[in-house]
Amino acid sequence: MASKWLEERWELLIPALEPLGCGQEEQIKSICERELLAWKARPSMRVASSLQKPLTETRNRIRESIPVTEENGWLNPKSGLLEHLALKYLNFSTEEWVQINLPPQEELQARQAHVLPLANPSALLAKAEQLMQMSSWPEMAVGIGLTTGRSLVEILHTGHFTQKSAYSILFAGPFTVYERLCDPVPVPTLVQAEQVLDAVQRLRQLFGTHFVGVARHNISRECIMQACEAAYRHLLGLIPFPSALQATSYKRLTRGIYSRLAVLYYCPVEVDEILYLARITNHQEILRAKSQEERLAFAVAASYREYVVLDEQGVPDQRRGIRLAEPGVEVLKMFHRARSEEEEMAPEPEADASQPVANVDRDSAELPALTTGSVQEAEERVSTREVLPELDRVQRLLACFIFEVQVNLIENDPPGEILDTLATLVNHAPAEVLSLVERLRRTPPEEEESDYPCTLPSFAEDDSLE
């Protein structure tokens, strides 16, 4: 039952929203923003987590009270459902959700001080393979979670899994906020990627269309305890559990074990451990954190430090990347670049005319003959003033292409080749291009360019072009 003060707020909020539609979207946005500010001004809202319950209850009340039509709705690209426009704006920012979801400081300190021992990784992974081969979905979900680190809802419904190499996949899934899918992320698998993909396919065949149109939190509510119980039944003798049986056990167990073993097996020794895990799990809060202390807090909250691997003598095993030299195992490209950073900063050797030069705007038919010598000759004939406008145009073309693939293709369950191509583009695109993609997300081109895509967006105000 909602609090009395919240029900009183609804008596004003719902009538204010009912007559408004898409033509008054800015007014709806303003009403929602003012409502959130009013909540935050209450004396009882001393911590960010106090806002979560009233937000959930108010969003549900809007769903129950105002019928959704074409005139007042928007198509949520993540769920594919038509929702009232207010639900687009009655939400918290990414930063606010981060603070809401962080455990109390005392809990973070306790979890950091009392890590759990992981003594037999080989036996654990053998059990994970066995679980993935079973015919019951809870066991399959636990096995997939242990070997990929992905959440239960991502495994059951929302995640896109495609094979990248013998021991890695490309994964794309929905962000919690702003209702869009993330770019495909390379994720190392603790067993052969083919086994993981086969298990995901069989698991989803069991459910068929059961989860179509179902909100993520409802999928979790329906399935989480069965997955946790399966984990306890099959793993209790192999590992210590982070907590008594509860809804958070699955994430702390699967993400905690996956994180430790991914570092042990695949993290290059020269790469920061927390940043490595943030990259392969697409943990944006860590990637945007401004200090090591902040990154560590997020890492502990995300269960990256839940376990410690022990060697045969019971001593913490601090090794990294011990499987990188095995056949079929490769360093992910994003970390391969980090590994070569020192070499790239060293003085360049004398130009070798037999070596190709990248990032030069030339017709594809001429690429086989593109060498250092030929480029130097071309540079004598082409001034910088002539090259820069073309480079700007190519960057804008690439940014628009990446944006269009993300917005229009990923959400329609595209073939794996499309995700592979997109991941390659994102991994190799210059920072200027990724900045343009982010600007397109913030301000879709059709809103500022009437003849888009016939004419490229100008990006005139974008600092990255200056």
VOPA-550799 format. One record per residue (C-alpha): residue number from 1; residue in three letters; z, x, y. Coordinates in steps of 0.001 Angstrom, whole numbers, always signed. Each point is the difference from the previous one (the first is absolute). Example, Ala and Ser with C-alpha at 12.3 -4.5 7.8 and 13.67 -1.06 7.14 Angstrom:
% VOPA-550799
PT  drengu  vexba        w        u        v
PT       1    ALA    +7800   +12300    -4500
PT       2    SER     -660    +1370    +3440
% end
This chain:
% VOPA-550799
PT  drengu  vexba        w        u        v
PT       1    MET       +0       +0       +0
PT       2    ALA     -945    +1322    +3435
PT       3    SER    +2601     +810    +2632
PT       4    LYS     +725    -2620    +2634
PT       5    TRP    -1268    +2189    +2828
PT       6    LEU    -3306     +543    -1846
PT       7    GLU     -500    -3717     -625
PT       8    GLU     +545     -572    +3714
PT       9    ARG    -2686    +2586     +771
PT      10    TRP    -2379    -1820    -2375
PT      11    GLU     +442    -3231    +1941
PT      12    LEU    -1673    +1746    +2940
PT      13    LEU    -2377    +2347    -1850
PT      14    ILE    -1758    -2418    -2385
PT      15    PRO     -912    -2624    +2687
PT      16    ALA    -1269    +2811    +2243
PT      17    LEU    -2339    +1281    -2738
PT      18    GLU    -1215    -3313    -1433
PT      19    PRO    -2618     -917    +2659
PT      20    LEU    -1435    +3526     +292
PT      21    GLY    -3021    +1379    -1819
PT      22    CYS    -2406    +2911      -77
PT      23    GLY    -1039     -648    +3592
PT      24    GLN    +3579     +697    +1070
PT      25    GLU     +574    +3072    -2195
PT      26    GLU    +1413    +2058    +2872
PT      27    GLN    +2470    -2789     +759
PT      28    ILE    +1087      -95    -3656
PT      29    LYS     +443    +3762      +45
PT      30    SER    +2110     -198    +3168
PT      31    ILE    +2223    -2751    -1451
PT      32    CYS     +621    +2030    -3165
PT      33    GLU     +795    +3162    +1942
PT      34    ARG    +2485    -1859    +2210
PT      35    GLU    +1620    -1530    -3065
PT      36    LEU     +570    +3398    -1590
PT      37    LEU    +1462    +1335    +3246
PT      38    ALA    +2414    -2937     +119
PT      39    TRP    +1221     +808    -3501
PT      40    LYS     +519    +3656     +815
PT      41    ALA    +2057     -914    +3063
PT      42    ARG    +2622    -1805    -2103
PT      43    PRO    +3338    +1867     -301
PT      44    SER      +31     -489    -3787
PT      45    MET    -3277    +1941     -381
PT      46    ARG    +1632    +3405     +247
PT      47    VAL    -2153    +1656    -2668
PT      48    ALA    -3698     -339     -757
PT      49    SER     +608    -1338    -3511
PT      50    SER    +1701    -3111    +1495
PT      51    LEU    -3428    -1233    +1119
PT      52    GLN    -1624      -98    -3436
PT      53    LYS    +1518    -3280    -1210
PT      54    PRO     -736    -2054    +3158
PT      55    LEU    -3568    +1321      +37
PT      56    THR     -628    -1020    -3621
PT      57    GLU    +1592    -3418     +502
PT      58    THR    -1943     -674    +3207
PT      59    ARG    -3339     +970    -1518
PT      60    ASN     +725    -2322    -2922
PT      61    ARG     +962    -2822    +2386
PT      62    ILE    -3324     +389    +1843
PT      63    ARG    -1847     -234    -3330
PT      64    GLU    +1909    -3166     -882
PT      65    SER     -206    -1690    +3408
PT      66    ILE    -3495     +641    +1375
PT      67    PRO    -3087     -833    -2105
PT      68    VAL    -2550    +2815      +49
PT      69    THR    -3541     -867    +1122
PT      70    GLU    -3102    +1881    +1089
PT      71    GLU    +1098     -695    +3585
PT      72    ASN    +3412    +1691     -228
PT      73    GLY     -407    +2416    -2912
PT      74    TRP    -1110    +3544     -692
PT      75    LEU    -1203    +1446    -3295
PT      76    ASN    +2556    +2491    -1248
PT      77    PRO    -2252    +2754    -1432
PT      78    LYS    +2746    +1212    -2309
PT      79    SER     +671    -3299    -1749
PT      80    GLY    -3336    -1679     +705
PT      81    LEU    +1885    -3107    +1151
PT      82    LEU     -272    -1978    +3210
PT      83    GLU    +3329     +253    +1872
PT      84    HIS    +1295    -1277    +3315
PT      85    LEU     -731    +2400    +2848
PT      86    ALA    +3712     +257     +803
PT      87    LEU     +546    +1870    -3267
PT      88    LYS    -2342    +2700    +1258
PT      89    TYR    +2292     +715    +2944
PT      90    LEU    +3465    -1116    -1123
PT      91    ASN     +620    +3298    -1730
PT      92    PHE    +1597    +3368     +680
PT      93    SER    -1730    +3238     +874
PT      94    THR     -352    +2729    -2604
PT      95    GLU    +2813    +1960    +1669
PT      96    GLU    +2325    -3016     -133
PT      97    TRP     -740     -627    -3667
PT      98    VAL     +772    +3653     -680
PT      99    GLN    +3469     -354    +1530
PT     100    ILE     +609    -3298    -1778
PT     101    ASN     -850    +1445    -3399
PT     102    LEU    +1979    +3226     +356
PT     103    PRO    +3272     -151    -1967
PT     104    PRO    +3254     +594    +1933
PT     105    GLN     +730    +3624     +859
PT     106    GLU    +2936      +60    -2422
PT     107    GLU    -2253    -1021    -2887
PT     108    LEU    -2605    +2613     +906
PT     109    GLN    +2656    +2712      +16
PT     110    ALA    +1409    -1162    -3335
PT     111    ARG    -3423      -47    -1648
PT     112    GLN     -799    +3456    +1323
PT     113    ALA    +3325    +1378    -1251
PT     114    HIS     -198    -1565    -3480
PT     115    VAL    -3449     +627    -1447
PT     116    LEU     -656     -899    -3627
PT     117    PRO    -1013    +2530    -2693
PT     118    LEU    -3418     -192    -1654
PT     119    ALA     +254    +2213    -3057
PT     120    ASN    -2982     -753    -2252
PT     121    PRO    -3204     -810    +1947
PT     122    SER    -2258     +392    -3028
PT     123    ALA    +1861    -2609    -2033
PT     124    LEU      +51    -2321    +3001
PT     125    LEU    -3766     +201     +511
PT     126    ALA     -584     -543    -3717
PT     127    LYS    +2058    -3176     +328
PT     128    ALA    -1998    -1030    +3098
PT     129    GLU    -3249     +377    -1966
PT     130    GLN    +1489    -2113    -2777
PT     131    LEU    +1017    -2709    +2481
PT     132    MET    -3504     -160    +1475
PT     133    GLN    -1467     -583    -3458
PT     134    MET    +2233    -3014     -706
PT     135    SER    -1256    -3574     +233
PT     136    SER    +2833    -1406    +2168
PT     137    TRP     -457     +233    +3765
PT     138    PRO    +3533    +1156    +1025
PT     139    GLU     -264    +3108    -2186
PT     140    MET    -3528     +701    +1225
PT     141    ALA    +1104     -330    +3634
PT     142    VAL    +2894    +2421     -500
PT     143    GLY    -2289    +2559    -1626
PT     144    ILE    -2560     -241    +2806
PT     145    GLY    +2719     +241    +2633
PT     146    LEU    +1527    +3103    -1570
PT     147    THR    -3355    +1798     -149
PT     148    THR    -1387    -1012    +3422
PT     149    GLY    +3013     -814    +2199
PT     150    ARG    -1584    -3279    +1125
PT     151    SER    +2024    -3143     +657
PT     152    LEU     +151    -2931    -2407
PT     153    VAL    -2024    -2353    +2226
PT     154    GLU    -2666    +2671     +545
PT     155    ILE     -278     +435    -3773
PT     156    LEU      -87    -3710     -772
PT     157    HIS    -2358    -1184    +2723
PT     158    THR     -575    +1640    +3377
PT     159    GLY     -873    +3626     -837
PT     160    HIS    -3517    +1357     -491
PT     161    PHE      -76    +2740    -2677
PT     162    THR    -3087    +2155     -680
PT     163    GLN     -297    +3284    -1851
PT     164    LYS     -424    +3155    +2058
PT     165    SER     +446    +2739    -2594
PT     166    ALA    +1566     +535    -3415
PT     167    TYR    +3499     -115    +1507
PT     168    SER     -401    -1854    +3293
PT     169    ILE    -1033    -3393    +1311
PT     170    LEU    -1014    -1454    +3337
PT     171    PHE    +2379    -2720    +1099
PT     172    ALA     -357    -2561    +2794
PT     173    GLY    +2611    -2636     +761
PT     174    PRO    +1208    -2227    +2825
PT     175    PHE    +2174    +1226    +2834
PT     176    THR    +3185    -2005     +485
PT     177    VAL     -815     -682    +3653
PT     178    TYR    -3228    -1032    +1763
PT     179    GLU    -1559    -1509    -3143
PT     180    ARG    -2573    +2631     -900
PT     181    LEU     -688    +2330    -2900
PT     182    CYS     +621    +3715     +256
PT     183    ASP    -2718    +2570     -467
PT     184    PRO     -410    +1169    -3624
PT     185    VAL    +2597    +2681     -773
PT     186    PRO     -331    +2601    -2781
PT     187    VAL    +2983     -360    -2351
PT     188    PRO     +722    +2457    -2828
PT     189    THR     +886    -1655    -3315
PT     190    LEU    +2655    +1450    -2321
PT     191    VAL    -2191     -837    -3018
PT     192    GLN    -3758     -260     -349
PT     193    ALA    -1419    -2289    +2684
PT     194    GLU    -2123    -1786    -2590
PT     195    GLN    +3157    -1186    -1790
PT     196    VAL    +1408    -1364    +3259
PT     197    LEU    -3160    -1886     +934
PT     198    ASP     -303    -1487    -3481
PT     199    ALA    +3601    -1255     +216
PT     200    VAL     -569    -1504    +3462
PT     201    GLN    -3114    -1804    -1205
PT     202    ARG    +1717    -1431    -3089
PT     203    LEU    +3064    -1054    +1999
PT     204    ARG    -2073    -1881    +2569
PT     205    GLN    -1995    -1694    -2718
PT     206    LEU    +3281    -1428    -1281
PT     207    PHE     +656    -1695    +3349
PT     208    GLY    -3585     -962     +828
PT     209    THR       -7    -1895    +3303
PT     210    HIS    +3712     -809     -139
PT     211    PHE     +823    +1959    +3171
PT     212    VAL    -3022     -982    +2107
PT     213    GLY    +1252    -1382    +3313
PT     214    VAL    +3636     +808     -838
PT     215    ALA    +1990    +1866    +2657
PT     216    ARG    +1143    +3470     -970
PT     217    HIS    +3688     -784     +330
PT     218    ASN     -422    -2940    -2366
PT     219    ILE    -1762    +2202    -2563
PT     220    SER    +2900    +2417     +209
PT     221    ARG    +2564    -2791     -324
PT     222    GLU    -1701    -1357    -3086
PT     223    CYS     -383    +3293    -1853
PT     224    ILE    +2404    +2672    +1213
PT     225    MET    +2996     -729    -2221
PT     226    GLN    -2099     -118    -3176
PT     227    ALA    -1431    +3418     +852
PT     228    CYS    +3490    +1372     +694
PT     229    GLU    +1304    -1341    -3300
PT     230    ALA    -2912    +1633    -1862
PT     231    ALA     +808    +3319    +1674
PT     232    TYR    +3633     -234    -1082
PT     233    ARG     -911     -906    -3582
PT     234    HIS    -2386    +2890     -514
PT     235    LEU    +1294    +2791    +2251
PT     236    LEU    +3772     -281      -89
PT     237    GLY     +381    +2799    -2553
PT     238    LEU    -2417    +2330    +1810
PT     239    ILE    +1133      -56    +3614
PT     240    PRO    +2950    -1035    +2171
PT     241    PHE     -649    -3101    +2097
PT     242    PRO     +479       -9    +3792
PT     243    SER    +1899    -3304     +150
PT     244    ALA    +1091    -3053    -1909
PT     245    LEU    -2783    -2406     -899
PT     246    GLN    -1321    -1464    +3251
PT     247    ALA    -3274     -642    +1810
PT     248    THR     -106    +3499    +1548
PT     249    SER     +397    +1762    -3367
PT     250    TYR    -3714       -1     -859
PT     251    LYS    -1076    +1772    +3189
PT     252    ARG    +2839    +2519      -24
PT     253    LEU     -673     +776    -3650
PT     254    THR    -3792     +240      -41
PT     255    ARG     -436    +1539    +3463
PT     256    GLY    +2920    +2387     -542
PT     257    ILE    -1232    +1344    -3337
PT     258    TYR    -3649     +118    +1068
PT     259    SER     +848    +1945    +3167
PT     260    ARG    +1950    +2691    -1823
PT     261    LEU    -2591     +513    -2716
PT     262    ALA    -2956     -113    +2400
PT     263    VAL    +1569    +2882    +1943
PT     264    LEU     +792    +1933    -3184
PT     265    TYR    -3503     -406    -1431
PT     266    TYR    -2394     -182    +2943
PT     267    CYS    +1487    +1005    +3369
PT     268    PRO    -1400    +3351    +1195
PT     269    VAL    +2815    +2470     +736
PT     270    GLU    -1121     +458    +3610
PT     271    VAL      +72    -3758     +823
PT     272    ASP    +3121    -1689    +1373
PT     273    GLU    +1449    -2150    -2779
PT     274    ILE     +814    -3056    +2109
PT     275    LEU    -3372      +24    +1758
PT     276    TYR    -1735     +369    -3365
PT     277    LEU    +1723    -3129    -1300
PT     278    ALA     -660    -1864    +3244
PT     279    ARG    -3724     +750     -319
PT     280    ILE     -391    -1123    -3602
PT     281    THR    +2079    -3168     +582
PT     282    ASN    -1506     -662    +3470
PT     283    HIS    +3502     -134    +1514
PT     284    GLN     -959     -434    +3648
PT     285    GLU    +3562     +130    +1356
PT     286    ILE     +445    +3536    -1335
PT     287    LEU    -3433    +1095    +1178
PT     288    ARG     +805    -1226    +3525
PT     289    ALA    +3570    +1327      +66
PT     290    LYS     +706    +2447    +2809
PT     291    SER    +2699    +2134    -1651
PT     292    GLN     +958    +1371    -3387
PT     293    GLU    +3254    -1986     +136
PT     294    GLU    -1913    -3242     +472
PT     295    ARG    -2394     +856    -2835
PT     296    LEU    +2931     +766    -2284
PT     297    ALA    +1672    -3345     +770
PT     298    PHE    -3182    -1880     -885
PT     299    ALA     -472    +2109    -3136
PT     300    VAL    +3512     -807    -1237
PT     301    ALA     -489    -3706     +795
PT     302    ALA    -3303      +32    -1930
PT     303    SER    +1742    +1527    -3077
PT     304    TYR    -1911    +3294     +233
PT     305    ARG    +3315    +1796     -507
PT     306    GLU    +1491    -2372    -2589
PT     307    TYR     -355    +2459    -2894
PT     308    VAL      +47    +3738     -603
PT     309    VAL    -1866    +1588    -2923
PT     310    LEU    +2144    +2253    -2223
PT     311    ASP    -1293    +2838    -2177
PT     312    GLU    +1115     +715    -3567
PT     313    GLN    +3170    +1699    +1281
PT     314    GLY     +924    -2987    +2144
PT     315    VAL     -874    +1816    +3239
PT     316    PRO    -2049    -1790    +2714
PT     317    ASP    -3671     +855     -502
PT     318    GLN    -1390     +868    +3445
PT     319    ARG    -3517     +828    -1180
PT     320    ARG    -3070    -1738    +1423
PT     321    GLY    -3553     -528    -1155
PT     322    ILE     +563    +1271    -3530
PT     323    ARG    -2968    -1979    -1365
PT     324    LEU    -2532     +917    +2670
PT     325    ALA    -1571    +2673    -2197
PT     326    GLU     -520    -2335    -2964
PT     327    PRO    -3516    -1250     -916
PT     328    GLY     -922    -3200    +1828
PT     329    VAL    +2785     +366    +2585
PT     330    GLU    -1040     +743    +3567
PT     331    VAL    +1633     +404    +3389
PT     332    LEU     -740    -3070    +2103
PT     333    LYS    -2402     +895    +2791
PT     334    MET    +2426     -782    +2802
PT     335    PHE    +2383    +2627    -1388
PT     336    HIS    -2731    +2427     -911
PT     337    ARG     -729     +253    +3718
PT     338    ALA    +3682     +696     +699
PT     339    ARG      -30    +2710    -2667
PT     340    SER    -2928    +1691    +1720
PT     341    GLU    +1452     -295    +3513
PT     342    GLU    +1039    +3641     +255
PT     343    GLU    -3428    +1131    -1130
PT     344    GLU    -1666    -2222    +2589
PT     345    MET    +2139    +1489    +2783
PT     346    ALA     -931    +3558     -982
PT     347    PRO    -2823    +1760    +1937
PT     348    GLU    -3369    -1171    -1201
PT     349    PRO    -2089    +2542    -1945
PT     350    GLU    -3468     +983    +1093
PT     351    ALA    -2478    -2823     -271
PT     352    ASP    -1834     -147    -3312
PT     353    ALA    -3397    -1598     +394
PT     354    SER     +170    -1306    -3573
PT     355    GLN    +3030    -2207     +699
PT     356    PRO     -540    -3540    +1306
PT     357    VAL    +1716    -1155    +3183
PT     358    ALA    +1524    -3476     +138
PT     359    ASN     +416    -2558    +2809
PT     360    VAL    -3447     +643    +1514
PT     361    ASP    -2082    -3040    +1001
PT     362    ARG    -3348     +566    -1749
PT     363    ASP    -2445    -2112    -1935
PT     364    SER     +939     -219    -3693
PT     365    ALA    -3381    +1388    -1075
PT     366    GLU     +869    +3296    +1704
PT     367    LEU    +3439     +422    -1616
PT     368    PRO    -1054    +2382    -2814
PT     369    ALA    -1201    +2503    +2591
PT     370    LEU    +3050     -359    +2228
PT     371    THR    +1631    +3459     +169
PT     372    THR    +2044    +1924    +2528
PT     373    GLY    -3081    +1843    +1144
PT     374    SER    -2123    -3097     +484
PT     375    VAL    +2775    -1754    +1879
PT     376    GLN     +426    +2954    +2329
PT     377    GLU    -3714     -113     +714
PT     378    ALA     +186    -3728     +648
PT     379    GLU    +2934     +438    +2349
PT     380    GLU    -2125    +2277    +2152
PT     381    ARG    -2468    -2872     +472
PT     382    VAL    +2449    -2913     +339
PT     383    SER    +2509      -76    +2825
PT     384    THR    +3516    -1351     -347
PT     385    ARG     -894    -2757    +2447
PT     386    GLU    -2660    -1265    -2385
PT     387    VAL    +2172     +193    -3131
PT     388    LEU    +3174    -1710    +1240
PT     389    PRO    -1498    -3466     +650
PT     390    GLU    -1484      -36    -3508
PT     391    LEU    +3311    +1145    -1504
PT     392    ASP    +1791    -2784    +1899
PT     393    ARG    -2486    -2551    -1335
PT     394    VAL     +376    +1243    -3591
PT     395    GLN    +3789     -184     +251
PT     396    ARG     -182    -3581    +1278
PT     397    LEU    -2432     -940    -2780
PT     398    LEU    +2336    +1425    -2648
PT     399    ALA    +3034    -1735    +1541
PT     400    CYS    -1804    -3368      -10
PT     401    PHE    -1109     +498    -3604
PT     402    ILE    +3545     +799    -1213
PT     403    PHE    +1368    -2965    +1956
PT     404    GLU    -2567    -2431    -1421
PT     405    VAL     +664    +1140    -3580
PT     406    GLN    +3752     -383     +465
PT     407    VAL     -181    -3434    +1597
PT     408    ASN    -2860    -1658    -1842
PT     409    LEU     -172    +1588    -3450
PT     410    ILE    +3411    +1133    -1262
PT     411    GLU    +1495    -3491     +291
PT     412    ASN    -2760    -1372    -2262
PT     413    ASP     +932    +2198    -2993
PT     414    PRO    -2954    +2422     +266
PT     415    PRO    -1289    +2290    -2783
PT     416    GLY    +1944    +3199     -512
PT     417    GLU    -2888    +2062    +1373
PT     418    ILE     +516    -1551    +3423
PT     419    LEU    +3676    +1011      +25
PT     420    ASP     -938    +3514    -1132
PT     421    THR    -2514     +312    +2837
PT     422    LEU    +2434    -1336    +2580
PT     423    ALA    +2754    +2371    -1129
PT     424    THR    -2414    +2951     +279
PT     425    LEU    -1024    -1054    +3508
PT     426    VAL    +3590     -395    +1153
PT     427    ASN    +1088    +3314    -1544
PT     428    HIS    -2805    +1941    +1674
PT     429    ALA     -419    -1894    +3276
PT     430    PRO    +1010    +1905    +3165
PT     431    ALA    +3123    -1151    +1800
PT     432    GLU    -2146    -1391    +2824
PT     433    VAL    -1738    -2378    -2425
PT     434    LEU    +3267    -1261    -1504
PT     435    SER    +1289     -602    +3522
PT     436    LEU    -3050    -2165     +703
PT     437    VAL     +555    -1942    -3241
PT     438    GLU    +3575     -737    +1028
PT     439    ARG    -1217    -1203    +3400
PT     440    LEU    -2475    -2345    -1686
PT     441    ARG    +2883    -1432    -2034
PT     442    ARG    +2064     -626    +3120
PT     443    THR    -2913    -1554    +1907
PT     444    PRO    -2716    -1323    -2352
PT     445    PRO    -3451     +800    +1424
PT     446    GLU    -1185    -3581      +54
PT     447    GLU    +2707     -649    +2583
PT     448    GLU    -1321    +2590    +2431
PT     449    GLU    -3696     +433     -866
PT     450    SER    -1980    -3245       +9
PT     451    ASP    -2955    +1518    -1857
PT     452    TYR    +1970    +2037    -2531
PT     453    PRO    -1069    +1375    -2446
PT     454    CYS    -3448     +323    +1614
PT     455    THR    +1633    +2125    +2706
PT     456    LEU    +2790    +2430     -862
PT     457    PRO    +3355     -502    +1726
PT     458    SER     +254    +2358    +2943
PT     459    PHE    +3614    +1138     -535
PT     460    ALA      -58     +755    +3698
PT     461    GLU    +3761     -115     +368
PT     462    ASP     +743    +2008    -3161
PT     463    ASP    +1769    +3256     +833
PT     464    SER    -1313    +1671    -3124
PT     465    LEU    -3488     +236    +1518
PT     466    GLU    +1127    +1814    +3116
% end
